[in-house]
Amino acid sequence: MRILLVEDDRETAAYLVKALKEAGHVPDHAADGEEGAFLAEANRYDVMVVDRMLPKKDGLTLVSEARAKGNDTPVLILSALGQVDDRVTGLRAGGDDYLAKPYAFSELLARVEVLARRRKPGEAETLLRVGDLELDRLSHTVRRAQTSIPLQPREFRLLEYLMKHAGQVVTRTMLLENVWDYHFDPQTNVIDVHISRLRSKVDKGFSETLVHTVRGAGYMIRDSHR
């Protein structure tokens, strides 16, 4: 599960990031509300965990603005303010759950997992984003910085799979099975050729590289400026 954690306390954030990773999840951390808002808009997450009191932009404003932009990612709000009125305010701002401090990590993890399960079975993301790159799964179009990028069907499937796993290493085996429907290694350079073509279309002419080769492991698409 990919989780956005917006928490300004360094020790708390470091602890939660470590614990979430140990639980098998992929957390991204933002140290203030503005960075959190940027990441929430630039990427797709399964759940967002947002502290209420944040520098630059408070957590409730972050959540309400995200909702206004159509972001429906489930949100768990963390706060030292635990009175009924505080919880109601957090939920009305767009939060899906509210956890008062101090809390046990086991409870936070359980609430995060429940929020992730609340999404309708089979509900698919129709718009994938990584940085300024957008892929629309309904119209089968790709744009970067408002520039249309024409892709062949296989290139589209390859980019779609990479973007669905943005920030994660995708192995050759994963690509062969999920993009080419191979359950064996054909011992060809078909993946390298398609990655090269995709990189030339997605990254050529732009200052930031999104498609990366992870030597000895596979490939990854990510926003390098994060």
C-alpha positions in Angstrom: 0.0 0.0 0.0 1.3 3.5 -0.9 0.8 6.0 1.9 1.4 9.7 2.1 2.4 10.8 5.6 2.2 14.5 6.3 3.9 15.1 9.7 6.2 18.0 10.8 7.6 16.4 13.9 10.9 14.7 12.8 11.1 12.0 15.4 7.4 11.0 15.0 7.8 11.0 11.2 10.9 8.9 11.2 9.3 6.4 13.6 6.1 6.1 11.5 8.0 5.9 8.2 10.2 3.1 9.6 7.2 1.2 11.1 5.1 1.5 8.0 8.0 0.1 5.9 8.4 -2.8 8.3 4.6 -3.5 7.9 5.2 -3.8 4.2 3.9 -0.5 3.0 5.5 2.3 0.9 5.3 5.6 2.7 6.1 9.1 1.3 6.8 11.8 3.9 6.1 15.5 3.7 7.2 17.8 6.5 4.7 20.6 6.0 1.3 21.3 4.5 2.5 22.8 1.3 4.8 19.8 0.5 2.0 17.5 1.5 -0.5 19.2 -0.9 2.0 19.0 -3.7 2.6 15.3 -3.2 -1.1 14.6 -2.9 -1.8 16.3 -6.2 1.3 14.9 -8.0 0.8 11.2 -7.0 -1.8 8.7 -6.3 -2.0 7.2 -2.8 -4.0 4.4 -1.2 -4.3 6.4 2.1 -3.1 9.8 3.4 -2.2 10.2 7.1 -2.2 14.0 7.8 -1.3 15.7 11.1 -3.7 18.5 11.9 -1.2 21.1 13.1 1.3 21.7 10.3 3.6 24.6 9.2 2.8 26.6 6.0 -0.6 25.0 5.5 -2.6 23.3 8.3 -3.9 19.7 7.8 -7.5 20.5 7.6 -6.9 23.1 4.9 -4.8 20.6 3.0 -7.6 18.0 3.1 -10.4 20.3 2.2 -8.5 21.7 -0.7 -7.6 18.2 -1.9 -11.3 17.3 -1.8 -12.3 20.4 -3.7 -9.9 19.3 -6.5 -11.6 15.9 -6.7 -9.0 13.9 -4.7 -10.9 11.1 -3.0 -8.0 9.3 -1.3 -9.0 8.1 2.2 -7.6 10.4 4.9 -6.7 9.7 8.5 -6.2 12.9 10.5 -3.9 12.9 13.4 -4.2 15.5 16.2 -3.6 16.3 19.8 -7.1 17.9 19.8 -9.3 15.0 20.7 -12.6 16.5 21.8 -15.8 15.6 20.1 -16.0 19.0 18.4 -12.4 18.7 17.1 -13.2 15.3 15.6 -16.4 16.5 14.0 -14.5 19.5 12.5 -11.8 17.2 11.1 -14.4 14.8 9.5 -16.4 17.7 8.0 -13.2 19.1 6.5 -13.0 15.9 4.4 -11.2 13.4 6.7 -12.4 9.8 6.7 -11.1 9.0 10.2 -9.6 10.9 13.1 -7.0 9.6 15.6 -6.2 11.6 18.7 -2.7 11.7 20.2 -1.1 9.9 21.9 -1.9 6.7 19.9 -0.4 3.2 19.5 1.1 2.5 16.1 -0.9 -0.8 16.0 -4.2 1.2 16.1 -2.9 3.7 13.4 -2.0 0.8 11.2 -5.3 -0.9 11.7 -7.2 2.3 10.8 -5.1 2.9 7.7 -5.8 -0.7 6.5 -9.5 -0.3 7.1 -9.6 3.0 5.1 -7.8 1.3 2.2 -10.4 -1.5 2.2 -13.3 0.9 2.1 -12.7 1.6 -1.6 -15.1 -0.3 -3.8 -13.9 -3.7 -4.9 -12.4 -3.4 -8.4 -12.5 0.4 -8.3 -9.7 1.5 -10.7 -7.9 4.8 -10.9 -8.7 6.4 -14.2 -6.0 9.1 -14.1 -2.4 8.3 -13.1 0.1 11.1 -12.4 3.8 11.2 -11.7 5.1 14.8 -11.5 3.9 16.6 -14.6 3.2 13.3 -16.5 -0.5 12.2 -16.8 -1.9 9.0 -18.2 -5.7 8.8 -18.8 -6.8 5.1 -18.8 -10.2 5.9 -20.2 -9.2 8.0 -23.2 -5.8 6.2 -23.6 -4.0 9.5 -23.8 -0.7 10.6 -22.2 0.4 14.2 -21.6 3.4 15.8 -20.0 3.4 19.5 -19.1 0.2 19.8 -21.3 2.1 18.3 -24.2 0.4 15.3 -25.8 2.7 12.2 -26.1 1.6 9.6 -28.7 2.3 6.0 -27.6 1.9 2.6 -29.3 -0.4 0.2 -27.4 2.4 -1.8 -25.9 4.2 1.4 -24.8 1.0 2.6 -23.2 0.6 -0.6 -21.2 4.3 -0.4 -20.2 3.9 3.2 -19.0 0.6 2.4 -17.3 2.2 -0.4 -15.3 5.2 1.7 -14.3 2.9 4.5 -13.2 0.7 2.2 -11.2 3.8 1.3 -9.3 5.4 4.8 -9.2 8.3 5.0 -6.8 8.8 1.2 -6.7 11.3 -1.0 -8.5 9.6 -3.0 -11.2 11.5 -6.1 -12.2 11.8 -7.7 -15.6 9.7 -10.6 -14.5 6.9 -8.3 -13.4 6.9 -6.6 -16.8 7.0 -9.8 -18.8 4.1 -11.2 -16.8 1.9 -8.1 -16.7 2.7 -6.2 -19.9 3.6 -9.0 -22.3 1.6 -11.8 -20.7 4.7 -14.0 -20.7 5.3 -16.5 -17.9 8.8 -17.3 -19.0 11.8 -15.2 -20.0 12.1 -15.2 -23.9 15.8 -14.3 -23.5 15.4 -11.2 -25.8 16.0 -7.5 -25.3 12.3 -6.7 -25.9 12.0 -4.9 -22.5 15.1 -2.8 -23.0 14.0 -1.8 -26.5 10.5 -0.6 -25.3 12.0 1.1 -22.2 14.4 3.0 -24.5 11.5 4.0 -26.8 9.3 5.0 -23.9 12.1 7.1 -22.3 12.8 8.9 -25.5 9.1 9.9 -25.8 8.4 10.7 -22.1 11.7 12.3 -21.1 13.3 13.7 -24.3 13.1 17.5 -24.3 12.3 17.8 -20.6 14.7 18.8 -17.9 13.6 16.2 -15.4 14.1 12.4 -16.0 11.1 10.3 -14.9 12.0 6.8 -16.2 15.0 5.3 -14.5 16.9 2.1 -14.8 17.8 0.5 -11.4 20.9 -1.4 -12.1 20.6 -5.1 -11.3 17.0 -4.7 -10.2 14.7 -3.4 -12.9 13.1 0.0 -13.7 11.3 2.7 -11.9 9.3 5.8 -12.7 9.5 8.6 -10.1 9.6 12.3 -9.7 13.3 13.1 -9.2 12.6 16.4 -7.5 10.7 14.8 -4.6 
